[in-house]
């Protein structure tokens, strides 16, 4: 079921709720009970399930582009500060 975001114009209360796509939008605010609710446009959830889908967007294992090279894993050398001889006072 999709998650919808709502906001009340009367009390500025915002919340999310799961509803069927065919369900009518809510009209009454659960906090102040005013009929001032509006449905907001949300980002939505998109989850890939099943075999063959990976979080790095590559659907195959063992590809050359998905394995890091040795050059990219070695840290860059850090420059050292110039040393000055200590003065004896």
Buried (B, 14 or more C-beta within 10 A) or exposed (E): EEEBBBBBEEEEBEBEBEBEEEEEEBEEBEEEEBEBBEBEEEEEEEEEEEEEEEEEEEEEEEEEEEEEEEEEEEEEEEEEEEEEEEEEE
